[in-house]
Every structure is written in structure tokens, then in C-alpha cells.
Amino acid sequence: MSLPHENALRASRKVLSALVVINVVYGLAIAGLLTWSFLNKDWVMTALGVRPALERESMVRGMRLVAFIGILAVPLVHVVLTRVLDIVDTVRAGNPFIRDNARRMQTIAWTLLVMQVMSVLIGIVAARTRSEVQQLDINWSFSITPWIAVLLLFVLARVFEHGARMRADLEGTV
């Protein structure tokens, strides 16, 4: 069956598949940078624009912590992207209201919630990390929008679960 938005779904699948690869590359790059920061701290810090100072070690610790949190986010992003890919595939197949999609949305919601907490941790690290001449500036700010999106995903998971139940009931009566 050809869906009216088949091209959009096909494009979505390609973009999501590319993002899975980009996410892995990002994780490897950050892991490499973090590793290199232990091998050649001065070079990495200079390359990242951290000016020499007596308290440079505070900046180094803060930047390493932010990098570590970034690396922890890679598998979480992978979970989100692969679940969305699976949902797109069920939509393309014409069968989106299934319990698996409800579970996928629930997993995405929990994963994004964890990622939001990690984002707040990064903001705290950035605010507390400074040397005598410089503060860690990662341009972090709190936004309510992602938290609302997490809540909406929890609600949508329930909607899909209810839709899957209704569909199963309907198929049972036919």
C-alpha cells in the first residue's frame, strides 16, 4: 500500500539512518578528544582556547566532565534514533498503532528525560568551572521546551497503547 507521505517517510528514514552514523562519529571524536586531553593536556586546552592560568586544572576537570557526559549521551541518542526508525518503519508498513510503538515511545520518553537531567548537569558543571582568567562557556541555558516534549512523549505512548488495544479489540470483533 502506498501512503500519501511515502516520500517524507523515506526521507525521514534516510536522515535518521545518517544521524545514527553521525552520532557514532561524534562519540568517537569526543572520546578521542577526552583521551588526548590526558595524553597532551596543554595542547588540547590551548587548541580549545583555554588560556594558561594558575587554576587551569579546574577548567581541565570541568571540560573533561562535560566530554564524559557527552560520551554517555551517545548510546542514549542511539536508543532514541533507532526507536524512531522502528516507528517510521511501522508507519511505512501502514501499521503504526501497535504495542511495540507504545513501548518505543515510552523508551524514548525515559531516555530523553535522562538526557535532560544530563543537560542540567552540564549546565551546573559549566557554571562552577572557572579559572582566575576564564569561565567555561558552553552557551548553556535552561529551556522548558524539552521538558514539555518529554511529557508529551509519555502521553503519546499512552495514546498509542490505547490505540493498539482498540485496534486489537476491533480485529477481534471482525
C-alpha positions as CSV (number, residue, x, y, z in Angstrom):
1,M,0.0,0.0,0.0
2,S,1.4,3.4,-1.0
3,L,1.0,6.1,1.6
4,P,0.4,9.7,0.6
5,H,3.5,10.7,2.6
6,E,5.8,7.8,1.4
7,N,8.5,10.2,0.2
8,A,8.6,12.0,3.5
9,L,8.8,8.7,5.4
10,R,11.6,7.5,3.0
11,A,13.5,10.8,3.5
12,S,12.9,10.5,7.3
13,R,14.4,7.1,7.3
14,K,17.5,8.2,5.4
15,V,18.0,11.2,7.7
16,L,17.6,9.1,10.8
17,S,20.0,6.5,9.4
18,A,22.6,9.2,8.7
19,L,22.1,10.6,12.2
20,V,22.8,7.2,13.7
21,V,26.2,7.2,11.9
22,I,26.9,10.9,12.8
23,N,26.1,10.1,16.4
24,V,28.8,7.3,16.5
25,V,31.3,9.6,14.8
26,Y,30.5,12.3,17.3
27,G,31.0,9.9,20.2
28,L,34.3,8.7,18.8
29,A,35.5,12.3,18.3
30,I,34.7,13.3,21.8
31,A,36.2,10.1,23.2
32,G,39.3,10.8,21.2
33,L,39.5,14.4,22.4
34,L,39.0,13.3,26.0
35,T,41.7,10.7,25.7
36,W,44.0,13.2,24.1
37,S,43.4,15.6,26.9
38,F,45.1,13.1,29.2
39,L,48.0,12.5,26.9
40,N,48.7,16.1,25.9
41,K,46.6,18.4,28.2
42,D,48.4,21.6,27.3
43,W,48.0,21.2,23.6
44,V,44.3,20.3,23.8
45,M,43.5,23.1,26.2
46,T,45.3,25.7,24.1
47,A,43.5,24.4,21.0
48,L,40.2,24.7,22.8
49,G,41.0,28.3,23.8
50,V,41.7,27.7,27.5
51,R,44.2,30.4,28.5
52,P,47.1,29.4,30.8
53,A,46.3,30.3,34.4
54,L,47.2,29.1,37.9
55,E,43.8,27.4,38.2
56,R,43.8,25.9,34.7
57,E,43.3,22.5,36.3
58,S,39.7,23.4,37.3
59,M,39.0,24.2,33.6
60,V,40.5,20.9,32.6
61,R,38.4,18.9,35.0
62,G,35.2,20.7,34.0
63,M,35.9,20.2,30.3
64,R,36.7,16.5,30.8
65,L,33.5,16.1,32.8
66,V,31.4,17.7,30.1
67,A,33.1,15.5,27.5
68,F,32.4,12.4,29.6
69,I,28.7,13.4,29.9
70,G,28.7,13.9,26.1
71,I,30.1,10.4,25.6
72,L,27.4,9.0,27.9
73,A,24.8,10.7,25.7
74,V,25.9,8.8,22.6
75,P,24.2,5.5,23.5
76,L,21.2,7.3,24.7
77,V,20.9,9.2,21.4
78,H,21.3,5.8,19.6
79,V,18.4,4.4,21.6
80,V,16.2,7.4,20.6
81,L,17.2,7.3,16.9
82,T,16.8,3.6,16.5
83,R,13.4,3.6,18.2
84,V,12.2,6.4,15.9
85,L,13.5,4.5,12.9
86,D,11.5,1.5,14.0
87,I,8.4,3.7,14.4
88,V,8.9,5.1,10.9
89,D,9.1,1.6,9.5
90,T,5.8,0.6,11.1
91,V,4.2,3.8,9.7
92,R,5.5,3.0,6.3
93,A,4.1,-0.5,6.6
94,G,0.7,1.0,7.5
95,N,0.6,-0.3,11.0
96,P,1.6,2.4,13.5
97,F,-0.9,1.6,16.3
98,I,0.9,-1.4,17.8
99,R,2.0,-2.0,21.3
100,D,5.7,-2.1,20.2
101,N,5.4,1.5,19.2
102,A,3.8,2.5,22.5
103,R,6.8,0.8,24.2
104,R,9.2,2.5,21.9
105,M,7.7,5.9,22.7
106,Q,7.9,5.1,26.4
107,T,11.6,4.2,26.0
108,I,12.2,7.4,24.0
109,A,10.5,9.5,26.7
110,W,12.5,7.9,29.5
111,T,15.7,8.3,27.5
112,L,15.1,12.0,26.7
113,L,14.3,12.6,30.4
114,V,17.7,11.2,31.4
115,M,19.3,13.3,28.7
116,Q,17.6,16.4,30.1
117,V,19.0,15.6,33.5
118,M,22.4,15.2,31.9
119,S,21.9,18.6,30.2
120,V,21.2,20.2,33.6
121,L,24.4,18.6,35.0
122,I,26.4,20.1,32.1
123,G,24.9,23.5,33.0
124,I,25.9,23.1,36.6
125,V,29.5,22.0,35.6
126,A,29.8,24.9,33.3
127,A,28.6,27.4,35.9
128,R,31.0,26.0,38.5
129,T,34.0,25.6,36.3
130,R,36.3,28.6,36.0
131,S,39.9,29.7,36.4
132,E,41.2,33.0,37.5
133,V,41.1,34.4,34.0
134,Q,38.3,32.4,32.3
135,Q,35.0,30.6,32.9
136,L,33.8,27.5,31.0
137,D,31.5,29.0,28.4
138,I,29.4,26.3,26.6
139,N,26.4,28.6,26.0
140,W,24.1,26.5,28.1
141,S,20.7,27.8,29.2
142,F,17.7,26.2,30.7
143,S,14.7,25.7,28.5
144,I,11.3,24.3,29.4
145,T,10.5,23.1,25.9
146,P,12.4,19.8,26.0
147,W,10.8,19.0,29.4
148,I,7.4,19.6,27.8
149,A,8.4,17.4,24.9
150,V,9.3,14.6,27.3
151,L,5.9,14.9,29.0
152,L,4.2,14.8,25.6
153,L,6.0,11.6,24.6
154,F,4.8,9.9,27.8
155,V,1.3,11.0,26.9
156,L,1.7,9.8,23.3
157,A,3.0,6.5,24.5
158,R,-0.3,6.0,26.3
159,V,-2.3,7.2,23.3
160,F,-0.5,4.6,21.1
161,E,-1.0,1.9,23.8
162,H,-4.7,2.7,23.9
163,G,-4.9,2.8,20.1
164,A,-3.2,-0.6,19.9
165,R,-5.7,-2.0,22.4
166,M,-8.7,-0.6,20.5
167,R,-7.3,-2.0,17.2
168,A,-6.8,-5.4,18.8
169,D,-10.4,-5.3,20.1
170,L,-11.7,-4.2,16.7
171,E,-9.8,-7.0,14.9
172,G,-11.2,-9.5,17.5
173,T,-14.8,-8.5,16.7
174,V,-14.4,-8.7,12.9
